[in-house]
Amino acid sequence: MAKIEFIGSLPTPKKENLLRQGDFVFCEAKPGALDFWGIVNQGVGIISINGGSDKNISGTDLYLGEEYSHWRVVKRVPCGKMKVTLEEIE
């Protein structure tokens, strides 16, 4: 069996990059998946707000800049700094 040894230190997620309840985030997809905007729900993860419920990221401690499943969280807008407009399109 091969022995694998890592020399160096793994980066630890910074506390200021922790996603918080209600944050709006943009998740960039790897090839084969679709990008989406989502909202952070503590205890559930990131829920897609465009594209239906087929896209989500599960987990409790999620961080900006980290990669989860098929997506990387590349943008965060705190809920207090976001204006959401809903408009019905006919």
HTML snippet that shows the backbone in 3Dmol.js (N, CA, C, O; Angstrom):
<script src="https://3Dmol.org/build/3Dmol-min.js"></script>
<div id="view" style="width:600px;height:400px;position:relative"></div>
<script>
const pdb = `
ATOM      1  N   MET A   1       0.841  -1.166   0.000  1.00  0.00           N
ATOM      2  CA  MET A   1       0.000   0.000   0.000  1.00  0.00           C
ATOM      3  C   MET A   1       0.895   1.241   0.000  1.00  0.00           C
ATOM      4  O   MET A   1       1.912   1.280   0.693  1.00  0.00           O
ATOM      5  N   ALA A   2       0.520   2.233  -0.765  1.00  0.00           N
ATOM      6  CA  ALA A   2       1.303   3.459  -0.857  1.00  0.00           C
ATOM      7  C   ALA A   2       1.107   4.323   0.373  1.00  0.00           C
ATOM      8  O   ALA A   2       0.025   4.364   0.959  1.00  0.00           O
ATOM      9  N   LYS A   3       2.171   5.010   0.751  1.00  0.00           N
ATOM     10  CA  LYS A   3       2.089   5.957   1.857  1.00  0.00           C
ATOM     11  C   LYS A   3       2.021   7.353   1.257  1.00  0.00           C
ATOM     12  O   LYS A   3       2.887   7.743   0.474  1.00  0.00           O
ATOM     13  N   ILE A   4       0.993   8.101   1.623  1.00  0.00           N
ATOM     14  CA  ILE A   4       0.843   9.466   1.124  1.00  0.00           C
ATOM     15  C   ILE A   4       1.079  10.409   2.282  1.00  0.00           C
ATOM     16  O   ILE A   4       0.445  10.295   3.331  1.00  0.00           O
ATOM     17  N   GLU A   5       2.006  11.354   2.084  1.00  0.00           N
ATOM     18  CA  GLU A   5       2.326  12.306   3.132  1.00  0.00           C
ATOM     19  C   GLU A   5       2.202  13.710   2.570  1.00  0.00           C
ATOM     20  O   GLU A   5       2.775  14.021   1.526  1.00  0.00           O
ATOM     21  N   PHE A   6       1.456  14.553   3.261  1.00  0.00           N
ATOM     22  CA  PHE A   6       1.303  15.949   2.841  1.00  0.00           C
ATOM     23  C   PHE A   6       2.240  16.791   3.674  1.00  0.00           C
ATOM     24  O   PHE A   6       2.194  16.752   4.903  1.00  0.00           O
ATOM     25  N   ILE A   7       3.103  17.563   2.999  1.00  0.00           N
ATOM     26  CA  ILE A   7       4.026  18.454   3.693  1.00  0.00           C
ATOM     27  C   ILE A   7       3.529  19.872   3.481  1.00  0.00           C
ATOM     28  O   ILE A   7       3.402  20.333   2.347  1.00  0.00           O
ATOM     29  N   GLY A   8       3.257  20.543   4.549  1.00  0.00           N
ATOM     30  CA  GLY A   8       2.712  21.900   4.473  1.00  0.00           C
ATOM     31  C   GLY A   8       1.496  21.994   5.368  1.00  0.00           C
ATOM     32  O   GLY A   8       1.267  21.143   6.227  1.00  0.00           O
ATOM     33  N   SER A   9       0.720  23.043   5.152  1.00  0.00           N
ATOM     34  CA  SER A   9      -0.493  23.189   5.960  1.00  0.00           C
ATOM     35  C   SER A   9      -1.680  23.420   5.046  1.00  0.00           C
ATOM     36  O   SER A   9      -1.603  24.164   4.069  1.00  0.00           O
ATOM     37  N   LEU A  10      -2.758  22.776   5.380  1.00  0.00           N
ATOM     38  CA  LEU A  10      -3.978  22.961   4.609  1.00  0.00           C
ATOM     39  C   LEU A  10      -4.620  24.276   5.030  1.00  0.00           C
ATOM     40  O   LEU A  10      -4.637  24.604   6.216  1.00  0.00           O
ATOM     41  N   PRO A  11      -5.149  25.034   4.071  1.00  0.00           N
ATOM     42  CA  PRO A  11      -5.786  26.294   4.452  1.00  0.00           C
ATOM     43  C   PRO A  11      -7.046  26.025   5.272  1.00  0.00           C
ATOM     44  O   PRO A  11      -7.832  25.133   4.953  1.00  0.00           O
ATOM     45  N   THR A  12      -7.218  26.800   6.315  1.00  0.00           N
ATOM     46  CA  THR A  12      -8.427  26.655   7.113  1.00  0.00           C
ATOM     47  C   THR A  12      -9.393  27.768   6.720  1.00  0.00           C
ATOM     48  O   THR A  12      -8.972  28.908   6.518  1.00  0.00           O
ATOM     49  N   PRO A  13     -10.671  27.455   6.611  1.00  0.00           N
ATOM     50  CA  PRO A  13     -11.635  28.491   6.253  1.00  0.00           C
ATOM     51  C   PRO A  13     -11.617  29.617   7.284  1.00  0.00           C
ATOM     52  O   PRO A  13     -11.569  29.367   8.488  1.00  0.00           O
ATOM     53  N   LYS A  14     -11.656  30.851   6.801  1.00  0.00           N
ATOM     54  CA  LYS A  14     -11.646  32.004   7.693  1.00  0.00           C
ATOM     55  C   LYS A  14     -13.046  32.230   8.241  1.00  0.00           C
ATOM     56  O   LYS A  14     -14.038  32.107   7.524  1.00  0.00           O
ATOM     57  N   LYS A  15     -13.106  32.564   9.522  1.00  0.00           N
ATOM     58  CA  LYS A  15     -14.404  32.764  10.172  1.00  0.00           C
ATOM     59  C   LYS A  15     -15.217  33.840   9.476  1.00  0.00           C
ATOM     60  O   LYS A  15     -16.441  33.731   9.406  1.00  0.00           O
ATOM     61  N   GLU A  16     -14.560  34.892   8.949  1.00  0.00           N
ATOM     62  CA  GLU A  16     -15.301  35.961   8.279  1.00  0.00           C
ATOM     63  C   GLU A  16     -15.905  35.502   6.953  1.00  0.00           C
ATOM     64  O   GLU A  16     -16.767  36.192   6.407  1.00  0.00           O
ATOM     65  N   ASN A  17     -15.477  34.360   6.424  1.00  0.00           N
ATOM     66  CA  ASN A  17     -16.036  33.816   5.185  1.00  0.00           C
ATOM     67  C   ASN A  17     -17.171  32.829   5.437  1.00  0.00           C
ATOM     68  O   ASN A  17     -17.715  32.256   4.494  1.00  0.00           O
ATOM     69  N   LEU A  18     -17.530  32.626   6.704  1.00  0.00           N
ATOM     70  CA  LEU A  18     -18.623  31.722   7.039  1.00  0.00           C
ATOM     71  C   LEU A  18     -19.934  32.308   6.528  1.00  0.00           C
ATOM     72  O   LEU A  18     -20.245  33.468   6.798  1.00  0.00           O
ATOM     73  N   LEU A  19     -20.697  31.512   5.795  1.00  0.00           N
ATOM     74  CA  LEU A  19     -22.000  31.965   5.303  1.00  0.00           C
ATOM     75  C   LEU A  19     -22.988  31.955   6.454  1.00  0.00           C
ATOM     76  O   LEU A  19     -23.002  31.037   7.274  1.00  0.00           O
ATOM     77  N   ARG A  20     -23.820  32.998   6.505  1.00  0.00           N
ATOM     78  CA  ARG A  20     -24.767  33.150   7.606  1.00  0.00           C
ATOM     79  C   ARG A  20     -26.213  33.030   7.124  1.00  0.00           C
ATOM     80  O   ARG A  20     -26.500  33.165   5.934  1.00  0.00           O
ATOM     81  N   GLN A  21     -27.103  32.777   8.062  1.00  0.00           N
ATOM     82  CA  GLN A  21     -28.529  32.657   7.786  1.00  0.00           C
ATOM     83  C   GLN A  21     -29.010  33.847   6.953  1.00  0.00           C
ATOM     84  O   GLN A  21     -28.783  35.000   7.322  1.00  0.00           O
ATOM     85  N   GLY A  22     -29.671  33.565   5.838  1.00  0.00           N
ATOM     86  CA  GLY A  22     -30.263  34.608   5.002  1.00  0.00           C
ATOM     87  C   GLY A  22     -29.349  35.210   3.966  1.00  0.00           C
ATOM     88  O   GLY A  22     -29.816  35.987   3.133  1.00  0.00           O
ATOM     89  N   ASP A  23     -28.042  34.886   3.973  1.00  0.00           N
ATOM     90  CA  ASP A  23     -27.134  35.403   2.948  1.00  0.00           C
ATOM     91  C   ASP A  23     -27.566  34.906   1.570  1.00  0.00           C
ATOM     92  O   ASP A  23     -27.970  33.754   1.412  1.00  0.00           O
ATOM     93  N   PHE A  24     -27.477  35.784   0.582  1.00  0.00           N
ATOM     94  CA  PHE A  24     -27.700  35.397  -0.807  1.00  0.00           C
ATOM     95  C   PHE A  24     -26.342  35.081  -1.403  1.00  0.00           C
ATOM     96  O   PHE A  24     -25.393  35.843  -1.213  1.00  0.00           O
ATOM     97  N   VAL A  25     -26.230  33.980  -2.115  1.00  0.00           N
ATOM     98  CA  VAL A  25     -24.945  33.553  -2.666  1.00  0.00           C
ATOM     99  C   VAL A  25     -25.095  33.140  -4.129  1.00  0.00           C
ATOM    100  O   VAL A  25     -26.146  32.666  -4.560  1.00  0.00           O
ATOM    101  N   PHE A  26     -24.001  33.337  -4.879  1.00  0.00           N
ATOM    102  CA  PHE A  26     -23.954  32.850  -6.254  1.00  0.00           C
ATOM    103  C   PHE A  26     -23.031  31.656  -6.278  1.00  0.00           C
ATOM    104  O   PHE A  26     -21.886  31.733  -5.832  1.00  0.00           O
ATOM    105  N   CYS A  27     -23.535  30.544  -6.805  1.00  0.00           N
ATOM    106  CA  CYS A  27     -22.783  29.300  -6.859  1.00  0.00           C
ATOM    107  C   CYS A  27     -22.437  28.992  -8.316  1.00  0.00           C
ATOM    108  O   CYS A  27     -23.317  28.788  -9.152  1.00  0.00           O
ATOM    109  N   GLU A  28     -21.148  28.966  -8.593  1.00  0.00           N
ATOM    110  CA  GLU A  28     -20.649  28.710  -9.948  1.00  0.00           C
ATOM    111  C   GLU A  28     -20.469  27.210 -10.130  1.00  0.00           C
ATOM    112  O   GLU A  28     -19.882  26.537  -9.283  1.00  0.00           O
ATOM    113  N   ALA A  29     -20.973  26.699 -11.228  1.00  0.00           N
ATOM    114  CA  ALA A  29     -20.982  25.253 -11.462  1.00  0.00           C
ATOM    115  C   ALA A  29     -19.727  24.758 -12.166  1.00  0.00           C
ATOM    116  O   ALA A  29     -19.065  25.482 -12.910  1.00  0.00           O
ATOM    117  N   LYS A  30     -19.431  23.495 -11.898  1.00  0.00           N
ATOM    118  CA  LYS A  30     -18.428  22.772 -12.679  1.00  0.00           C
ATOM    119  C   LYS A  30     -19.097  22.372 -13.988  1.00  0.00           C
ATOM    120  O   LYS A  30     -20.324  22.429 -14.080  1.00  0.00           O
ATOM    121  N   PRO A  31     -18.336  21.971 -15.001  1.00  0.00           N
ATOM    122  CA  PRO A  31     -18.955  21.517 -16.255  1.00  0.00           C
ATOM    123  C   PRO A  31     -19.966  20.406 -15.993  1.00  0.00           C
ATOM    124  O   PRO A  31     -19.718  19.488 -15.210  1.00  0.00           O
ATOM    125  N   GLY A  32     -21.105  20.509 -16.664  1.00  0.00           N
ATOM    126  CA  GLY A  32     -22.152  19.510 -16.524  1.00  0.00           C
ATOM    127  C   GLY A  32     -23.250  19.923 -15.559  1.00  0.00           C
ATOM    128  O   GLY A  32     -24.276  19.249 -15.461  1.00  0.00           O
ATOM    129  N   ALA A  33     -23.048  21.019 -14.848  1.00  0.00           N
ATOM    130  CA  ALA A  33     -24.077  21.523 -13.931  1.00  0.00           C
ATOM    131  C   ALA A  33     -24.378  22.970 -14.318  1.00  0.00           C
ATOM    132  O   ALA A  33     -23.743  23.518 -15.219  1.00  0.00           O
ATOM    133  N   LEU A  34     -25.345  23.586 -13.639  1.00  0.00           N
ATOM    134  CA  LEU A  34     -25.735  24.960 -13.933  1.00  0.00           C
ATOM    135  C   LEU A  34     -25.458  25.862 -12.737  1.00  0.00           C
ATOM    136  O   LEU A  34     -25.638  25.457 -11.588  1.00  0.00           O
ATOM    137  N   ASP A  35     -25.013  27.104 -13.018  1.00  0.00           N
ATOM    138  CA  ASP A  35     -24.835  28.101 -11.972  1.00  0.00           C
ATOM    139  C   ASP A  35     -26.193  28.427 -11.360  1.00  0.00           C
ATOM    140  O   ASP A  35     -27.228  28.250 -12.002  1.00  0.00           O
ATOM    141  N   PHE A  36     -26.183  28.905 -10.118  1.00  0.00           N
ATOM    142  CA  PHE A  36     -27.440  29.341  -9.523  1.00  0.00           C
ATOM    143  C   PHE A  36     -27.223  30.339  -8.392  1.00  0.00           C
ATOM    144  O   PHE A  36     -26.169  30.376  -7.757  1.00  0.00           O
ATOM    145  N   TRP A  37     -28.265  31.153  -8.161  1.00  0.00           N
ATOM    146  CA  TRP A  37     -28.336  32.016  -6.986  1.00  0.00           C
ATOM    147  C   TRP A  37     -29.078  31.236  -5.919  1.00  0.00           C
ATOM    148  O   TRP A  37     -30.057  30.548  -6.211  1.00  0.00           O
ATOM    149  N   GLY A  38     -28.610  31.342  -4.679  1.00  0.00           N
ATOM    150  CA  GLY A  38     -29.265  30.634  -3.600  1.00  0.00           C
ATOM    151  C   GLY A  38     -29.322  31.472  -2.340  1.00  0.00           C
ATOM    152  O   GLY A  38     -28.742  32.555  -2.269  1.00  0.00           O
ATOM    153  N   ILE A  39     -30.018  30.964  -1.363  1.00  0.00           N
ATOM    154  CA  ILE A  39     -30.116  31.609  -0.049  1.00  0.00           C
ATOM    155  C   ILE A  39     -29.675  30.591   0.995  1.00  0.00           C
ATOM    156  O   ILE A  39     -29.994  29.406   0.906  1.00  0.00           O
ATOM    157  N   VAL A  40     -28.935  31.079   1.984  1.00  0.00           N
ATOM    158  CA  VAL A  40     -28.405  30.200   3.025  1.00  0.00           C
ATOM    159  C   VAL A  40     -29.458  29.989   4.104  1.00  0.00           C
ATOM    160  O   VAL A  40     -30.035  30.945   4.621  1.00  0.00           O
ATOM    161  N   ASN A  41     -29.699  28.731   4.434  1.00  0.00           N
ATOM    162  CA  ASN A  41     -30.597  28.363   5.517  1.00  0.00           C
ATOM    163  C   ASN A  41     -29.776  27.535   6.489  1.00  0.00           C
ATOM    164  O   ASN A  41     -29.390  26.408   6.178  1.00  0.00           O
ATOM    165  N   GLN A  42     -29.507  28.092   7.670  1.00  0.00           N
ATOM    166  CA  GLN A  42     -28.721  27.400   8.678  1.00  0.00           C
ATOM    167  C   GLN A  42     -29.361  26.056   8.976  1.00  0.00           C
ATOM    168  O   GLN A  42     -30.571  25.984   9.191  1.00  0.00           O
ATOM    169  N   GLY A  43     -28.589  25.016   8.993  1.00  0.00           N
ATOM    170  CA  GLY A  43     -29.104  23.684   9.283  1.00  0.00           C
ATOM    171  C   GLY A  43     -29.533  22.909   8.047  1.00  0.00           C
ATOM    172  O   GLY A  43     -29.670  21.687   8.101  1.00  0.00           O
ATOM    173  N   VAL A  44     -29.744  23.599   6.940  1.00  0.00           N
ATOM    174  CA  VAL A  44     -30.129  22.938   5.694  1.00  0.00           C
ATOM    175  C   VAL A  44     -28.995  23.061   4.681  1.00  0.00           C
ATOM    176  O   VAL A  44     -28.558  22.061   4.110  1.00  0.00           O
ATOM    177  N   GLY A  45     -28.522  24.278   4.460  1.00  0.00           N
ATOM    178  CA  GLY A  45     -27.476  24.538   3.486  1.00  0.00           C
ATOM    179  C   GLY A  45     -27.862  25.693   2.593  1.00  0.00           C
ATOM    180  O   GLY A  45     -28.428  26.681   3.062  1.00  0.00           O
ATOM    181  N   ILE A  46     -27.562  25.584   1.308  1.00  0.00           N
ATOM    182  CA  ILE A  46     -27.895  26.620   0.336  1.00  0.00           C
ATOM    183  C   ILE A  46     -29.023  26.086  -0.539  1.00  0.00           C
ATOM    184  O   ILE A  46     -28.917  25.009  -1.126  1.00  0.00           O
ATOM    185  N   ILE A  47     -30.096  26.854  -0.614  1.00  0.00           N
ATOM    186  CA  ILE A  47     -31.263  26.467  -1.387  1.00  0.00           C
ATOM    187  C   ILE A  47     -31.332  27.346  -2.627  1.00  0.00           C
ATOM    188  O   ILE A  47     -31.242  28.569  -2.524  1.00  0.00           O
ATOM    189  N   SER A  48     -31.489  26.741  -3.785  1.00  0.00           N
ATOM    190  CA  SER A  48     -31.582  27.477  -5.043  1.00  0.00           C
ATOM    191  C   SER A  48     -32.820  28.356  -5.060  1.00  0.00           C
ATOM    192  O   SER A  48     -33.908  27.914  -4.691  1.00  0.00           O
ATOM    193  N   ILE A  49     -32.650  29.624  -5.496  1.00  0.00           N
ATOM    194  CA  ILE A  49     -33.823  30.492  -5.662  1.00  0.00           C
ATOM    195  C   ILE A  49     -34.099  30.743  -7.135  1.00  0.00           C
ATOM    196  O   ILE A  49     -35.039  31.460  -7.479  1.00  0.00           O
ATOM    197  N   ASN A  50     -33.298  30.167  -7.994  1.00  0.00           N
ATOM    198  CA  ASN A  50     -33.617  30.172  -9.423  1.00  0.00           C
ATOM    199  C   ASN A  50     -33.297  28.783  -9.973  1.00  0.00           C
ATOM    200  O   ASN A  50     -32.301  28.176  -9.581  1.00  0.00           O
ATOM    201  N   GLY A  51     -34.101  28.300 -10.842  1.00  0.00           N
ATOM    202  CA  GLY A  51     -33.828  26.998 -11.438  1.00  0.00           C
ATOM    203  C   GLY A  51     -34.489  25.840 -10.729  1.00  0.00           C
ATOM    204  O   GLY A  51     -34.247  24.686 -11.083  1.00  0.00           O
ATOM    205  N   GLY A  52     -35.313  26.113  -9.742  1.00  0.00           N
ATOM    206  CA  GLY A  52     -36.040  25.029  -9.093  1.00  0.00           C
ATOM    207  C   GLY A  52     -35.269  24.370  -7.980  1.00  0.00           C
ATOM    208  O   GLY A  52     -34.174  24.804  -7.624  1.00  0.00           O
ATOM    209  N   SER A  53     -35.839  23.329  -7.436  1.00  0.00           N
ATOM    210  CA  SER A  53     -35.256  22.685  -6.261  1.00  0.00           C
ATOM    211  C   SER A  53     -34.263  21.592  -6.611  1.00  0.00           C
ATOM    212  O   SER A  53     -33.836  20.843  -5.732  1.00  0.00           O
ATOM    213  N   ASP A  54     -33.886  21.485  -7.878  1.00  0.00           N
ATOM    214  CA  ASP A  54     -32.953  20.422  -8.257  1.00  0.00           C
ATOM    215  C   ASP A  54     -31.506  20.781  -7.930  1.00  0.00           C
ATOM    216  O   ASP A  54     -30.613  19.943  -8.060  1.00  0.00           O
ATOM    217  N   LYS A  55     -31.270  22.029  -7.503  1.00  0.00           N
ATOM    218  CA  LYS A  55     -29.914  22.447  -7.168  1.00  0.00           C
ATOM    219  C   LYS A  55     -29.880  22.913  -5.720  1.00  0.00           C
ATOM    220  O   LYS A  55     -30.626  23.815  -5.339  1.00  0.00           O
ATOM    221  N   ASN A  56     -29.027  22.310  -4.921  1.00  0.00           N
ATOM    222  CA  ASN A  56     -28.826  22.782  -3.560  1.00  0.00           C
ATOM    223  C   ASN A  56     -27.513  22.234  -3.037  1.00  0.00           C
ATOM    224  O   ASN A  56     -26.952  21.284  -3.583  1.00  0.00           O
ATOM    225  N   ILE A  57     -27.037  22.853  -1.970  1.00  0.00           N
ATOM    226  CA  ILE A  57     -25.802  22.416  -1.324  1.00  0.00           C
ATOM    227  C   ILE A  57     -26.150  22.135   0.131  1.00  0.00           C
ATOM    228  O   ILE A  57     -26.621  23.024   0.840  1.00  0.00           O
ATOM    229  N   SER A  58     -25.924  20.926   0.573  1.00  0.00           N
ATOM    230  CA  SER A  58     -26.231  20.556   1.953  1.00  0.00           C
ATOM    231  C   SER A  58     -25.044  20.858   2.853  1.00  0.00           C
ATOM    232  O   SER A  58     -23.892  20.814   2.420  1.00  0.00           O
ATOM    233  N   GLY A  59     -25.337  21.160   4.095  1.00  0.00           N
ATOM    234  CA  GLY A  59     -24.277  21.367   5.070  1.00  0.00           C
ATOM    235  C   GLY A  59     -24.630  22.459   6.055  1.00  0.00           C
ATOM    236  O   GLY A  59     -25.562  23.234   5.836  1.00  0.00           O
ATOM    237  N   THR A  60     -23.876  22.516   7.146  1.00  0.00           N
ATOM    238  CA  THR A  60     -24.156  23.522   8.162  1.00  0.00           C
ATOM    239  C   THR A  60     -23.117  24.632   8.158  1.00  0.00           C
ATOM    240  O   THR A  60     -23.493  25.804   8.144  1.00  0.00           O
ATOM    241  N   ASP A  61     -21.837  24.319   8.169  1.00  0.00           N
ATOM    242  CA  ASP A  61     -20.797  25.345   8.124  1.00  0.00           C
ATOM    243  C   ASP A  61     -20.257  25.446   6.706  1.00  0.00           C
ATOM    244  O   ASP A  61     -19.356  24.702   6.320  1.00  0.00           O
ATOM    245  N   LEU A  62     -20.815  26.375   5.934  1.00  0.00           N
ATOM    246  CA  LEU A  62     -20.409  26.579   4.547  1.00  0.00           C
ATOM    247  C   LEU A  62     -19.670  27.906   4.446  1.00  0.00           C
ATOM    248  O   LEU A  62     -19.976  28.851   5.172  1.00  0.00           O
ATOM    249  N   TYR A  63     -18.692  27.974   3.540  1.00  0.00           N
ATOM    250  CA  TYR A  63     -17.827  29.141   3.447  1.00  0.00           C
ATOM    251  C   TYR A  63     -17.763  29.691   2.033  1.00  0.00           C
ATOM    252  O   TYR A  63     -17.806  28.940   1.059  1.00  0.00           O
ATOM    253  N   LEU A  64     -17.662  31.007   1.932  1.00  0.00           N
ATOM    254  CA  LEU A  64     -17.435  31.683   0.660  1.00  0.00           C
ATOM    255  C   LEU A  64     -16.098  31.218   0.093  1.00  0.00           C
ATOM    256  O   LEU A  64     -15.105  31.145   0.817  1.00  0.00           O
ATOM    257  N   GLY A  65     -16.072  30.905  -1.198  1.00  0.00           N
ATOM    258  CA  GLY A  65     -14.839  30.487  -1.857  1.00  0.00           C
ATOM    259  C   GLY A  65     -14.586  28.995  -1.832  1.00  0.00           C
ATOM    260  O   GLY A  65     -13.680  28.510  -2.510  1.00  0.00           O
ATOM    261  N   GLU A  66     -15.366  28.263  -1.065  1.00  0.00           N
ATOM    262  CA  GLU A  66     -15.174  26.817  -0.983  1.00  0.00           C
ATOM    263  C   GLU A  66     -15.989  26.099  -2.052  1.00  0.00           C
ATOM    264  O   GLU A  66     -16.964  26.636  -2.578  1.00  0.00           O
ATOM    265  N   GLU A  67     -15.570  24.877  -2.360  1.00  0.00           N
ATOM    266  CA  GLU A  67     -16.238  24.060  -3.368  1.00  0.00           C
ATOM    267  C   GLU A  67     -17.024  22.948  -2.684  1.00  0.00           C
ATOM    268  O   GLU A  67     -16.507  22.247  -1.814  1.00  0.00           O
ATOM    269  N   TYR A  68     -18.279  22.799  -3.090  1.00  0.00           N
ATOM    270  CA  TYR A  68     -19.161  21.773  -2.539  1.00  0.00           C
ATOM    271  C   TYR A  68     -19.841  21.055  -3.693  1.00  0.00           C
ATOM    272  O   TYR A  68     -20.475  21.690  -4.536  1.00  0.00           O
ATOM    273  N   SER A  69     -19.713  19.748  -3.734  1.00  0.00           N
ATOM    274  CA  SER A  69     -20.333  18.936  -4.767  1.00  0.00           C
ATOM    275  C   SER A  69     -19.981  19.479  -6.147  1.00  0.00           C
ATOM    276  O   SER A  69     -18.814  19.435  -6.537  1.00  0.00           O
ATOM    277  N   HIS A  70     -20.956  19.990  -6.896  1.00  0.00           N
ATOM    278  CA  HIS A  70     -20.714  20.465  -8.260  1.00  0.00           C
ATOM    279  C   HIS A  70     -20.523  21.970  -8.339  1.00  0.00           C
ATOM    280  O   HIS A  70     -20.441  22.511  -9.441  1.00  0.00           O
ATOM    281  N   TRP A  71     -20.448  22.682  -7.187  1.00  0.00           N
ATOM    282  CA  TRP A  71     -20.429  24.140  -7.211  1.00  0.00           C
ATOM    283  C   TRP A  71     -19.372  24.739  -6.292  1.00  0.00           C
ATOM    284  O   TRP A  71     -18.946  24.130  -5.311  1.00  0.00           O
ATOM    285  N   ARG A  72     -18.965  25.956  -6.648  1.00  0.00           N
ATOM    286  CA  ARG A  72     -18.102  26.781  -5.793  1.00  0.00           C
ATOM    287  C   ARG A  72     -18.902  28.031  -5.444  1.00  0.00           C
ATOM    288  O   ARG A  72     -19.510  28.647  -6.319  1.00  0.00           O
ATOM    289  N   VAL A  73     -18.901  28.402  -4.170  1.00  0.00           N
ATOM    290  CA  VAL A  73     -19.602  29.607  -3.721  1.00  0.00           C
ATOM    291  C   VAL A  73     -18.680  30.794  -4.003  1.00  0.00           C
ATOM    292  O   VAL A  73     -17.663  30.970  -3.332  1.00  0.00           O
ATOM    293  N   VAL A  74     -19.046  31.614  -5.008  1.00  0.00           N
ATOM    294  CA  VAL A  74     -18.136  32.668  -5.463  1.00  0.00           C
ATOM    295  C   VAL A  74     -18.561  34.075  -5.059  1.00  0.00           C
ATOM    296  O   VAL A  74     -17.741  34.991  -5.118  1.00  0.00           O
ATOM    297  N   LYS A  75     -19.801  34.278  -4.656  1.00  0.00           N
ATOM    298  CA  LYS A  75     -20.257  35.612  -4.264  1.00  0.00           C
ATOM    299  C   LYS A  75     -21.244  35.498  -3.128  1.00  0.00           C
ATOM    300  O   LYS A  75     -22.102  34.616  -3.111  1.00  0.00           O
ATOM    301  N   ARG A  76     -21.108  36.419  -2.164  1.00  0.00           N
ATOM    302  CA  ARG A  76     -22.038  36.475  -1.039  1.00  0.00           C
ATOM    303  C   ARG A  76     -22.533  37.899  -0.882  1.00  0.00           C
ATOM    304  O   ARG A  76     -21.744  38.844  -0.901  1.00  0.00           O
ATOM    305  N   VAL A  77     -23.845  38.052  -0.727  1.00  0.00           N
ATOM    306  CA  VAL A  77     -24.447  39.340  -0.414  1.00  0.00           C
ATOM    307  C   VAL A  77     -25.230  39.146   0.882  1.00  0.00           C
ATOM    308  O   VAL A  77     -26.222  38.417   0.899  1.00  0.00           O
ATOM    309  N   PRO A  78     -24.791  39.795   1.975  1.00  0.00           N
ATOM    310  CA  PRO A  78     -25.526  39.637   3.233  1.00  0.00           C
ATOM    311  C   PRO A  78     -26.979  40.073   3.074  1.00  0.00           C
ATOM    312  O   PRO A  78     -27.275  41.003   2.323  1.00  0.00           O
ATOM    313  N   CYS A  79     -27.881  39.400   3.781  1.00  0.00           N
ATOM    314  CA  CYS A  79     -29.309  39.668   3.594  1.00  0.00           C
ATOM    315  C   CYS A  79     -29.666  41.116   3.886  1.00  0.00           C
ATOM    316  O   CYS A  79     -30.618  41.631   3.298  1.00  0.00           O
ATOM    317  N   GLY A  80     -28.943  41.794   4.769  1.00  0.00           N
ATOM    318  CA  GLY A  80     -29.229  43.186   5.073  1.00  0.00           C
ATOM    319  C   GLY A  80     -28.804  44.155   3.983  1.00  0.00           C
ATOM    320  O   GLY A  80     -29.146  45.336   4.035  1.00  0.00           O
ATOM    321  N   LYS A  81     -28.059  43.665   2.990  1.00  0.00           N
ATOM    322  CA  LYS A  81     -27.570  44.517   1.902  1.00  0.00           C
ATOM    323  C   LYS A  81     -28.121  44.088   0.557  1.00  0.00           C
ATOM    324  O   LYS A  81     -27.580  44.457  -0.486  1.00  0.00           O
ATOM    325  N   MET A  82     -29.192  43.311   0.575  1.00  0.00           N
ATOM    326  CA  MET A  82     -29.761  42.776  -0.660  1.00  0.00           C
ATOM    327  C   MET A  82     -31.180  43.274  -0.817  1.00  0.00           C
ATOM    328  O   MET A  82     -31.948  43.308   0.145  1.00  0.00           O
ATOM    329  N   LYS A  83     -31.523  43.658  -2.025  1.00  0.00           N
ATOM    330  CA  LYS A  83     -32.899  44.016  -2.343  1.00  0.00           C
ATOM    331  C   LYS A  83     -33.399  42.983  -3.340  1.00  0.00           C
ATOM    332  O   LYS A  83     -32.843  42.832  -4.428  1.00  0.00           O
ATOM    333  N   VAL A  84     -34.450  42.276  -2.960  1.00  0.00           N
ATOM    334  CA  VAL A  84     -35.006  41.240  -3.812  1.00  0.00           C
ATOM    335  C   VAL A  84     -36.333  41.747  -4.377  1.00  0.00           C
ATOM    336  O   VAL A  84     -37.203  42.198  -3.631  1.00  0.00           O
ATOM    337  N   THR A  85     -36.477  41.670  -5.679  1.00  0.00           N
ATOM    338  CA  THR A  85     -37.706  42.086  -6.338  1.00  0.00           C
ATOM    339  C   THR A  85     -38.325  40.867  -7.011  1.00  0.00           C
ATOM    340  O   THR A  85     -37.665  40.158  -7.769  1.00  0.00           O
ATOM    341  N   LEU A  86     -39.587  40.639  -6.726  1.00  0.00           N
ATOM    342  CA  LEU A  86     -40.308  39.547  -7.370  1.00  0.00           C
ATOM    343  C   LEU A  86     -41.274  40.156  -8.365  1.00  0.00           C
ATOM    344  O   LEU A  86     -42.049  41.050  -8.026  1.00  0.00           O
ATOM    345  N   GLU A  87     -41.224  39.673  -9.578  1.00  0.00           N
ATOM    346  CA  GLU A  87     -42.096  40.188 -10.638  1.00  0.00           C
ATOM    347  C   GLU A  87     -42.619  39.019 -11.433  1.00  0.00           C
ATOM    348  O   GLU A  87     -41.849  38.178 -11.898  1.00  0.00           O
ATOM    349  N   GLU A  88     -43.920  38.962 -11.590  1.00  0.00           N
ATOM    350  CA  GLU A  88     -44.512  37.891 -12.376  1.00  0.00           C
ATOM    351  C   GLU A  88     -44.339  38.203 -13.848  1.00  0.00           C
ATOM    352  O   GLU A  88     -44.672  39.298 -14.300  1.00  0.00           O
ATOM    353  N   ILE A  89     -43.815  37.237 -14.601  1.00  0.00           N
ATOM    354  CA  ILE A  89     -43.600  37.396 -16.031  1.00  0.00           C
ATOM    355  C   ILE A  89     -44.665  36.596 -16.759  1.00  0.00           C
ATOM    356  O   ILE A  89     -44.863  35.414 -16.480  1.00  0.00           O
ATOM    357  N   GLU A  90     -45.341  37.234 -17.678  1.00  0.00           N
ATOM    358  CA  GLU A  90     -46.407  36.539 -18.415  1.00  0.00           C
ATOM    359  C   GLU A  90     -45.913  36.066 -19.757  1.00  0.00           C
ATOM    360  O   GLU A  90     -46.670  35.461 -20.516  1.00  0.00           O
TER     361      GLU A  90
END
`;
const viewer = $3Dmol.createViewer("view");
viewer.addModel(pdb, "pdb");
viewer.setStyle({}, {cartoon: {color: "spectrum"}});
viewer.zoomTo();
viewer.render();
</script>
